[in-house]
Amino acid sequence: MKRAILLVFSLFSLLLVQCGTSSQFENFVTAKKDKLMEGNKELRFVSYNIPNLLYIEDYFPFKASSPWRLPTGFEIRDALKAIKMSGGNVARTYTLSVRRKGESKNIIRYVEGPGKFNEKAFRALDKVLQIANEEGIRLIIPFVDNWWWWGGRAEYAAFRGKTSDEFWTDPQLISDFEKTINFVLNRKNTYTGVLYKNDKAVLGWETGNELEAPFPWQNTIAAYVKSIDQNHLVLEGTHAQVLTEQEVDNPNFDVLSTHYYSPIGKAVPDILKNRALTEGKKPYFVGEFGYRDFNDTKTIVDTAVDNGLAGIMIWSMRFHARSGGFYQHGEGFGVGSYRFPGFSSGNMYHEKEVVDFMRNSAYKINGEQEPPMPLPGAPALLNIKDVYDISWQGSTGASYYSIQRKTGGQDNWQAIADSVSDADVVFRPLFEDTTAELGKSYYYRVIANNVSGSSAPSNEAGPVEVTYKKFVDEMKDSTKIIQMSGNLQFLNYQDVFKAKEDNSRLKGEKDAYIIYEIPKSIDSIKVEVFLTSSQCGLDFFASDSLSSLKPLAAKIETYPPYKNFYGFYTPAIYTCDEFPPDSRYLKIKFNDVAQLSRIEIIYSKIEKPDPDIVSVQ
């Protein structure tokens, strides 16, 4: 009886899991000669790579030591909804991260060692597949990276004390890698109850990313994948730009692709040569490409659309972050960080033009008219403790936001800003209410907008009491500085990756200085700076006049990054809350090369009585 009850309970639990699974897919994707097929319908795509979808490499709050983190459900859904709104039906992820020897154990990786896997990481992939089914986006998932960015073949080899080139030939290393493949294909999704090898959201498994692998290794791995998973296509993850007949004729490779960052005059002939080689035999698509010149982008996409390729995917899309704004990743003046639906902060690399063109082409490749943009959903306003620090989780497809405010006891919302972007700053407040009055309390809400209209309002946040005024300088230019001297340079995309994607900094060299004038007496300062040498970079002075500036005893705290290969600068925060009487002038002097990131100066602070002190009369 107990066994019968347990069996019924287990079946009921399984039924609940499967009934809770919502998928838009009826069929696995198949290959028919040179076409990808969804049932009886051809599948073609113009879309994006989403390298952060499984594993985020761009977590750059000022104090964070590690750039790595796992995505949340909100972030995953935002990314895949952006693909859907952009007309895409396929996206390509990056590879499974691999533990690097000697790195901090606080860094989470998918593969911890031979046959050893991180459950928390794979639950993130579970969530990706669940949402991909719900949003109707097919995924191409490569297994391993050729490169070292977040662990690949060299790290697998290092587990056994061997070299990266031995990864292609050593039986033990091949066996270790096959353990990863076996684990992935036979994993049961904790959210849907579906085995990965039975999940229709997967278009196909790619042997790896840009692998410089000998053909026998590629063939062995592809055959191994097929021995476990007969539902999905297998893609060869080669780094070659020109295919061979050997690859086209091999039955273990169902789909072929190539990547292009070469000059457009070489890329287009190579693509056409590959198309001729695969025509009538095997589906072929461009798996990655990226060009600074907008005309080059148009040329390569039009080549794919007009010549019958299965598809093309640009590098790359970055999505909204849970704490507000977008993840960003500077690669050659911003190329590599397209954010949907495109923003003026990306004008340097034609972001808006590229995103609009990609959307039009996504419908064109399937013979469809481009529809109007969907309305954005309501944003989610985050908790507000300071009127100078207002942020929200962005709405997919929103171009800008309206900020509304009211005081307690009022019903009427007042618009205080109408065109606020969430794509200008990274891991910073998205909005500062500089018009808030001292001593008052406010409620806030946000509305998302795009070319099609406005969303419903966000949730409300408040009441937020204004107990001080704050002067903030994000170091975009010199407009807030009253004096400056010495070798100073405002930076945006120069070394932006080393500086936590901060695209507005002021670099100063020894003895350079800047001076601020504040309306009222200064109460405290907080100065964020990137130290580019081993020395402390700043000295501070203040007074009630420029002629009597006195040195300040500022405190410094540094937040060194974990051991890495990227050359990240060391973030440091200087603070001070003791000033000469009536200090309205602040001088910041560079005593070594450093980069100012953000200045916060609090003044006119309302002192509240300490509740722990009992007055005696």
C-alpha positions, 0 to 999 in steps of 0.5 A: 500500500505504501509503495502504491501511495508513493508511486501515485504521489510521484506520478502526480508530482511529475504531472504537476511539473510537466503541466507547469511547462509551457512550450511554444514548440511542437517539433524539434528542428531538423535538417532537410538538405540545405534547409533547417525545418520546423515540421513542414516550415523552413526556419531562417533567422537574422538574430543575435549571440547572447554571451551572457545568457548562461553566465554573466561576465559583466558584473561591475558594481564598483565594489565587486571583486568578481565580474562573474555571476549567474543570470536571474529569471528576470534577466533571462526573460528580458534577453529572450523577449528582446530577441523575440521583439527584434524579430529573431527566433534563434539565439546562440549562447556562449559556452559552459564556463570551466574552473581555472587553476588558482582562481578564487573559489568564490567564482562560480563555474559550470565545470568544476573538474573532471565529471564535477559540475556546479548544480547552482550554475546548471539551474541557471541553464535550466531556467534559460531553457524553461524561458526559451520554451515559453518565449518561443526562442530556439537556442544553439549551445556550444559545449566548450571554448577554444579560448581562455576567457572563462575557461575552455580546453586549456582548463580541461587539460590543466585538471590533469596537468596537461597542455591545451593542445593535448585536449584534442588527442589525449584519451583521458582528456577526451573522456573527461570532456565526454563526461560533461557532454553526457551530463548535459544531455541527460540532465533533467531540468529542475523547472520543467522535468524535461531532459535536455536531450528531449527539450525542443527549445534546443535547436542544436548542440555545437561542439564548441566555440571557434575551435582550432581542433583537428577534424578527427576530434570534431568527428569523435565528439559529434558522433558521441553527441549523436550516440546519446541524443538523436533529437537534436542537430549537431553543429561543428564549432570550427574557427575556419572561415572557409569550409571543406568538402570533408565537413560537408560530407561528414554525416555527424555534422548536421549544420555548418557555420563560420564567424567573420571579423575579417575585412568585408572584402574577404568575408563576403567571398568566403561566405558565398564560397561556403554557400556554394559548397553546402547548397543542396547538401547541408544548412549553413549560417554565419554564427558570428560577425561584427563590424564598426562600419554600418555599411559593412554590417548591411552588406554581410546581412544582405549577403546571408538573406539574399543568398539562401543561408539558413541565417546570420547572428551578430555579436552580440546582445546585452540585456537589462540588469536586475539592479537597473540599466544594462550589462555592457561589454566594451569591445572596440569602441562599444562594438559587441554591446548592442542593447535593444531597441538601440540608444543614443549612448551607442551612437559611436557604433551606430547602435540604433541603426544596426538594431533597426536594420537587424529587426527589418532583416529578421522579418525580410528573411522570412518574407514578412513585413516588419510589424510595429514595435510592441508596447513595453511592459511596466518597469519594476521600480526598485526600493528607494532610500535616497532621492538621488539614487532612483533605479528600476528594472527596465522594460524590454523594448523601452526607449526611454522612461518618464519619472513621476512624483507626488507628495504624501496625501496627494492623488495627482502625479507630477511628471518631473522627467520625460526622456530618461534613458537606462542605457547611459550609466552602468551600475549607477543610479538611473535618475537623481531627483535634484528638484526634491526639497529638503524636509519633504517626503515623496512617492515615485513611479516610472513609465516606459515608452517607445515608438508605439506608446507608453506602458502602464505605470510601475509600482510605487515607491515611498515615502522617501524623506529628503534629509540632505542635498547632494552634488554629484559629478559622473565625470562626463565633462568639466561643466561642474568644475570651477577650476582645473589645472594640469594634465587632465583627460576625460575618458569614455571608451578608452580602457573601459573594460578595465574600468568596470565599463565606466564610460565617463572618467577623468584621468589625471596625472601627478599634480593635476587638480580640480576644484568644486564650489558647493552652495552650502557648507559641505557635510561629507564626500565620497569619491570613487576612483580607479587606481592605475598604479600601486600608489594612492592617487588623491589628496583633498583640501577644503575651506570657505575660500579658495585662498585658504584651502586646508588638507583633509584627512580622507579615508581610503578603502580599496576593492582589489579584483580577484586574480585575473588576466584582464588587467582590471584597475583597482577601485578605491573609495575616499570618504571624509566627514570632517571639514573646516567650518563653512567649507564650500570649496573642495580641491582634489589633487592627483599625486599619481596617475588615477581616474576619477569615476564619481564624486558625491558631496553631501551638504545642507544635511538635516541633523536628526536627534539621536533616539538613543539620547534621552533629554534631561530637563 
